[in-house]
Amino acid sequence: MELATWIAAIATLVTAVFAGLIWLQQPRGSELSARFEGVMLVVKNLGPARARVTSVEALNAPGLLMELGLDNLELLKDEEHRISAAPTLATPQPVKIRMTWTDSRGEHVREQTLNL
C-alpha cells in the first residue's frame, strides 16, 4: 500500500474517532417513562436533564386521567409526578399513554402501552 493511501486511511480513522468522542460528550436530555401504581399513573424522568412536561394523555381511554393541567410541571432527574386515574369496567386494556415534554434538546414524544 502506498504512503498516501496509508495517510488517507489514518486521517479517516482519526476523524471517525474524534467524531465519536464529540458524540459521546453531547449532554443527554430527559427521558420520561410511565407506569401504573394502583389507580395512579406515575410519570418519571429517567434522564439527567430537566423535563418540562407539556401533556400526558390516555389515547384510547379519554377521561381516564384526572389531571386538569400540567402547567409549569418540571421533573428533575429521577423525579416523579402522580396523576389520578378513574378506570371503569369500560376502560380498555391495555391503555396507550402519550407523554410530551421539552428539554434543552427540544420537544419529545413517547408513547407507552400499559396495563392497569
C-alpha positions as CSV (number, residue, x, y, z in Angstrom):
1,M,0.0,0.0,0.0
2,E,1.3,3.5,-0.9
3,L,2.2,6.0,1.8
4,A,-0.6,8.4,0.5
5,T,-3.2,5.6,0.9
6,W,-1.9,4.9,4.5
7,I,-2.1,8.6,5.4
8,A,-5.6,8.9,4.0
9,A,-6.7,5.8,5.9
10,I,-5.2,7.1,9.2
11,A,-6.8,10.5,8.6
12,T,-10.2,8.8,8.1
13,L,-9.8,6.8,11.3
14,V,-8.7,9.8,13.3
15,T,-11.7,11.8,12.0
16,A,-14.1,8.9,13.0
17,V,-12.6,8.6,16.5
18,F,-12.9,12.4,17.1
19,A,-16.5,12.4,15.8
20,G,-17.3,9.6,18.2
21,L,-15.7,11.4,21.1
22,I,-17.7,14.5,20.3
23,W,-20.9,12.5,20.1
24,L,-20.1,10.9,23.5
25,Q,-19.6,14.3,25.0
26,Q,-23.1,15.6,24.0
27,P,-25.3,16.1,27.0
28,R,-28.1,13.6,27.4
29,G,-31.5,15.0,27.7
30,S,-34.5,13.9,29.7
31,E,-36.5,10.7,29.1
32,L,-40.0,10.2,30.5
33,S,-41.4,6.9,31.5
34,A,-44.8,5.9,32.9
35,R,-46.3,3.1,35.0
36,F,-49.5,2.5,36.8
37,E,-49.4,2.0,40.6
38,G,-53.0,1.1,41.6
39,V,-55.1,3.9,40.2
40,M,-52.2,6.3,39.9
41,L,-50.2,6.9,36.7
42,V,-46.7,7.7,37.7
43,V,-44.6,9.7,35.3
44,K,-40.8,9.6,36.0
45,N,-37.9,11.4,34.4
46,L,-35.2,8.8,33.8
47,G,-32.7,11.2,32.1
48,P,-30.2,13.6,33.7
49,A,-31.8,16.8,32.2
50,R,-34.8,18.7,33.5
51,A,-38.0,17.9,31.6
52,R,-40.9,20.4,31.3
53,V,-44.0,18.2,30.8
54,T,-46.5,19.6,28.4
55,S,-49.1,16.8,28.2
56,V,-49.9,13.3,29.4
57,E,-52.9,11.6,27.8
58,A,-54.6,8.2,27.6
59,L,-55.0,7.9,23.8
60,N,-57.6,5.0,23.9
61,A,-59.3,5.9,27.2
62,P,-60.5,9.6,27.2
63,G,-61.4,10.8,30.7
64,L,-59.2,8.2,32.4
65,L,-56.6,10.6,33.7
66,M,-57.9,13.2,36.2
67,E,-55.1,15.8,35.7
68,L,-56.6,19.1,34.6
69,G,-53.4,20.8,33.6
70,L,-49.6,20.3,33.7
71,D,-48.8,24.0,33.7
72,N,-45.2,24.5,34.8
73,L,-44.6,20.9,35.7
74,E,-40.9,20.3,35.7
75,L,-39.3,17.0,36.6
76,L,-35.7,16.7,37.6
77,K,-33.6,13.5,37.3
78,D,-35.4,10.6,39.0
79,E,-38.3,12.9,40.0
80,E,-41.9,11.5,39.7
81,H,-45.3,13.0,39.3
82,R,-48.5,11.1,40.1
83,I,-51.8,11.6,38.2
84,S,-55.0,10.1,39.5
85,A,-56.8,7.7,37.2
86,A,-60.5,6.8,37.2
87,P,-60.8,3.5,35.5
88,T,-64.2,1.9,34.8
89,L,-65.3,-1.5,33.6
90,A,-65.3,0.0,30.1
91,T,-61.7,1.2,30.3
92,P,-59.8,-0.6,27.5
93,Q,-56.8,-2.8,28.4
94,P,-54.0,-2.1,27.8
95,V,-54.0,1.7,28.0
96,K,-52.0,3.7,25.5
97,I,-50.3,6.7,27.2
98,R,-48.7,9.6,25.3
99,M,-46.3,12.0,27.1
100,T,-44.9,15.1,25.5
101,W,-42.2,17.3,27.1
102,T,-39.4,19.7,26.3
103,D,-35.9,19.9,27.5
104,S,-32.6,21.6,26.3
105,R,-32.7,19.4,23.2
106,G,-36.2,20.4,22.1
107,E,-39.6,18.7,22.1
108,H,-40.1,15.0,22.7
109,V,-43.0,12.5,22.5
110,R,-43.1,9.0,23.9
111,E,-46.0,6.5,23.8
112,Q,-46.2,3.5,26.1
113,T,-48.8,0.7,26.3
114,L,-49.6,-0.1,30.0
115,N,-51.8,-2.4,31.9
116,L,-53.8,-1.0,34.8
